[in-house]
Amino acid sequence: MQNFSGFPFKAVPVALFIILLGLNSCRDEEQPAKVTFYFYHLVSDSALIKNSLIYTNLAGNKYEVDELQYFISDLKLWRGGQPYSTGESEKVHYVDIDIASTLEWTPDILFPPGKYDSVTCTFGLSDTLNQSGYFVNPPERDMFWPDMMGGGYHYMKMNGKWLAENELLEPFNLHLGRGMVESGSGDVTFVSNFFSLSLPLDNFYVEGSQLYQNVYLTMYINKWFETPNLWDWNIIGGQIMQYQDAMQKAAENGRNAFRADGVFAKPK
């Protein structure tokens, strides 16, 4: 009887299994997946420390930040010129530095696999979304903007204090929302101050087998006070809700206050 004991009968199914496993792995990598967005708040390159009079802006104002709340809406990831949205049911995300759960957001939508090159969003709420009564529960509901000033909601509340020229600690409320422009005849026009962000992304891929598919959206707080408008509280004052000119300056500065990074470029 011929001896076939030297022939690798068992090696064939093992090799086939390895090939199939490799094919399955490739298919996993090509699957759509969820993406988690993390929100960071830095002054220069360090994490914000609340309630601490340790920061100085470009105008020389010493200041602290005590509260920070804002809306991000209409977020999209872009791949090859094609936008992929978080979906109609998750068009708005509320961020509050005092509510840890708001600093991490995983929309239910599955993003197609591939390399993404940018993220876009609206800082605040577009006029379509910014309607009084849109939010019925706190904390979002508590961002309401007075109806007599145009209604809807604050885009952002940044509250804190600055050391004034008289060496007294004065409160500031950097609040963004609808502005009012009054004509000579007394007519009032409401002006929207939301703005669009378009932020490049490097080395960010969506792959079904990837363990961490994260985008980090970082706000650099000092940038709100730098360019194109030098922000000096001693000149501008602490309250800007009633002053469209000041809100417009804040919105122009805010466009330069954000950065996006992929999983391999996580801010420290």
Residue pairs with C-beta under 8 A, 6 or more apart in sequence:
25 209
27 208
28 207
28 208
28 209
29 113
29 207
29 208
29 209
29 210
30 113
30 207
30 208
31 113
31 207
31 208
31 209
32 110
32 111
32 112
32 113
32 206
32 208
33 110
33 111
33 113
33 206
33 207
33 208
33 210
33 213
34 106
34 107
34 108
34 109
34 110
34 111
34 213
35 77
35 106
35 107
35 111
35 206
35 213
35 214
35 215
36 104
36 105
36 106
36 212
36 213
36 214
36 215
37 75
37 93
37 104
37 105
37 106
37 107
37 214
37 215
37 216
37 217
38 103
38 104
38 105
38 214
38 215
38 216
38 217
39 72
39 95
39 102
39 103
39 104
39 105
39 217
39 218
39 219
40 47
40 103
40 216
40 217
40 218
40 219
40 267
41 47
41 48
41 68
41 97
41 218
41 219
41 221
42 48
42 218
42 219
42 220
42 221
42 267
43 55
43 220
43 221
43 222
44 220
44 222
45 267
45 268
48 65
48 68
48 97
48 221
50 64
50 65
50 66
50 67
50 97
51 64
51 66
52 64
53 62
53 63
53 64
53 161
53 163
53 169
54 64
55 62
55 63
55 64
55 65
55 221
55 222
56 62
56 63
57 63
57 222
57 225
57 226
57 231
58 222
58 225
58 226
58 230
58 231
59 225
59 230
59 231
59 232
59 233
59 234
60 232
61 162
61 163
61 225
61 231
61 232
61 233
61 234
62 162
62 163
63 160
63 161
63 162
63 163
63 172
63 233
64 160
64 161
64 162
65 158
65 159
65 160
65 221
66 159
66 160
66 161
67 97
67 98
67 157
67 158
67 159
67 160
68 95
68 96
68 97
68 156
68 157
68 158
68 159
68 221
69 94
69 95
69 96
69 97
69 139
69 143
69 154
69 156
69 157
70 94
70 95
70 123
70 124
70 154
70 155
70 156
70 157
70 158
70 176
71 92
71 93
71 94
71 95
71 123
71 124
71 125
71 140
71 143
71 153
71 154
71 155
71 156
72 92
72 93
72 95
72 121
72 122
72 123
72 217
73 91
73 92
73 93
73 121
73 122
73 124
73 125
73 126
73 129
74 85
74 91
74 120
74 121
74 122
74 126
75 85
75 86
75 93
75 107
75 119
75 120
75 121
76 83
76 84
76 85
76 86
76 119
76 120
76 121
77 83
77 84
77 111
77 116
77 118
77 119
77 201
77 215
78 84
78 116
78 117
78 118
78 119
78 120
79 112
79 114
79 115
79 116
79 117
80 114
80 117
83 120
84 109
84 111
84 112
85 91
85 109
86 107
86 109
87 107
87 108
87 109
89 108
90 107
90 108
90 109
91 129
92 125
92 129
92 140
93 102
93 105
94 102
94 139
94 140
94 143
95 102
95 103
96 102
96 139
97 103
99 139
111 206
111 213
112 206
113 205
113 206
113 207
113 208
114 205
114 206
115 204
115 205
116 201
116 204
116 205
116 206
117 200
117 201
117 204
118 198
118 199
118 200
118 201
118 260
119 197
119 198
119 199
119 201
119 215
119 217
119 260
120 196
120 197
120 198
120 199
121 196
121 197
122 194
122 195
122 196
122 197
123 155
123 156
123 194
123 195
123 196
123 197
123 254
123 258
124 130
124 155
124 156
124 176
124 177
124 193
124 194
124 195
125 134
125 152
125 153
125 155
125 194
126 192
126 194
127 192
130 152
130 153
130 178
130 192
130 194
131 151
131 152
132 144
132 145
132 147
132 151
132 152
132 153
134 152
134 153
135 141
135 143
135 153
140 153
143 153
143 154
143 157
144 152
144 153
144 154
145 151
145 152
145 153
145 154
145 177
145 178
149 177
149 178
149 180
149 190
149 241
149 242
150 177
150 178
150 179
150 180
150 190
151 178
152 177
152 178
153 177
154 175
154 176
154 177
155 176
155 177
155 193
155 194
156 174
156 175
156 176
156 254
157 173
157 174
157 175
158 173
158 174
158 175
158 221
158 224
159 171
159 172
159 173
159 174
160 171
160 172
160 174
161 169
161 170
161 171
161 172
162 169
162 170
162 172
162 233
162 238
163 169
163 170
164 170
164 233
164 234
165 234
170 233
170 238
171 238
172 233
172 238
172 239
173 238
173 239
173 240
173 241
174 224
174 240
174 250
175 240
175 241
175 247
176 193
176 194
176 247
176 250
176 251
176 254
177 193
177 241
177 247
178 190
178 191
178 192
178 193
179 190
179 191
179 192
179 193
179 243
179 244
179 247
179 248
180 188
180 189
180 190
180 191
180 242
180 244
181 188
181 189
181 190
181 191
181 244
182 188
182 189
183 189
191 244
191 248
193 244
193 247
193 248
193 250
193 251
194 251
195 251
195 254
195 255
197 255
197 258
199 217
199 258
199 259
199 260
200 260
201 215
201 260
201 261
201 262
202 261
202 262
202 265
203 262
203 263
203 264
203 265
204 215
204 262
204 263
205 213
205 262
206 213
207 213
212 263
213 263
214 262
214 263
214 266
215 260
215 261
215 262
215 263
216 260
216 261
216 262
216 265
216 266
216 267
217 258
217 259
217 260
218 258
218 259
218 260
218 261
218 267
219 257
219 258
220 257
220 258
220 259
221 257
223 253
223 254
223 256
223 257
224 231
224 250
224 253
224 254
224 257
225 231
225 253
226 253
226 256
227 253
227 256
228 252
228 253
228 256
229 249
229 250
229 252
229 253
231 249
231 250
231 253
236 246
236 249
237 246
240 246
240 247
240 250
241 247
261 267
